[in-house]
Every structure is written in C-alpha cells, then in structure tokens.
Amino acid sequence: MAPWLVARNGGDDSVSDTAESNTVRLFLLAILWFGLAGTLAELLLLAHYEEASQWIPIALLTTTLLLSGVVAWRPSRGSIRLFQALMALMIVSGGVGMYLHVHANMEFQLEMDSTLKGFALLRKSLVAKAPPALAPGVMTQLGLIGLAYTFRHPGLERT
C-alpha cells in the first residue's frame, strides 16, 4: 500500500478518523494533479513562454508535479516541508501573475485610448480577454489545495 494511504493511528484519533483523513488527502492530491497538469498543458498550448517571466509558472507547475509525486510515494518531513514552501511560492506567484496581467492590460488599454483613467481603466483591464487578468489566480488555488493536502500529514509526525 502507498505510504500516503497508510493509517498512522496515534493518540486519541480513531481508526475511522485516520481513514477519512487519508481519503480526503487522496482526493486533494488527485484534484491537485489534475489542476497542475491542466494548467501546465494550457500554458504550453498558449505558448506562455515568450518572455522570461512567463517561464515562472511553467517551472513552478512542473516542479510541483514532480515534488508532489515524491511527497505522495516517499513522504518525509523534509520533502513535505519543501513542498509546503513550494505551495507558498505558488500562492505568491498567483498574486504576482494577476498584477502583471492587469498591468499589461492597462498599458494596452492606454495605447488604445489615452484618455482612460481610474475605475474605467481598471474595469477595461480586468475584462480584457488577453491576457486574462485573473487567470493566474489558479496558481493561488493550486497552492492552497497543496497546503490542504499537507495539513496534519502523517509524514510530519516526529518519530
């Protein structure tokens, strides 16, 4: 049986609580993998690698896929902590990506109409189709799912 499915029943936890936690953890891992793979495929299909900054989400997604496999099949305290740090980077990258997308949209909107200002400029920048302003938020969502996966992970227990 895979290490991430092994019940580690200690203290006052009941066996069913541990089994339920493992089931939830398994679902979170599956959701994470589908999200990572789908987002990575989308970025590659959209040629999201023309500039150096566009490689950041691709590198983070690829690294997360690989490290999540390590954490799933050979969990250790160190690999889980490294994974949690990577999830924090994913969360930050989502916010930075949204800022960069909105900023690029604002520059484009100002080129189209230099009279735009304030809320009108922000609104047009947020609803622009390319680049989609809030799309990088998926990185934040995936980072949060990854952190939820590691919540009270049995591999974090001290031996």
Order of alpha helices (4+ residues) and beta strands (2+ residues): alpha-alpha-alpha-alpha-alpha
